[in-house]
């Protein structure tokens, strides 16, 4: 991009500065798109060169793993189907029990 595209900003009108901003925005978008395309071309080349599958590539770049549901640590004695993992806010039946540790499921 040439210097004449952005003359002295101190002497420019608001409209001129807005026009410059629009040019810069378009220029930046083109440059970023070109950079992304270069990266994608390189990824494509590497996957072919190393015979990587889509699933292998995705697994390698996945930043989070899905966790299963946390196991239950406590059981409501009045309603045994109600359990709590000990994570998050404690349910009322746990908070209001006189001896919450007695609600712990054996072996956990």
Secondary structure, DSSP 8 states (H G I E B T S, - for coil): --GGGS--GGG--HHHHHHHHHHHHHHHHHHHHHHHHHHHHHHHHHHHHTT--HHHHHHHH------------EE-SSSTT-EE-S-SS--HHHHT-TTGGGGB-TT-
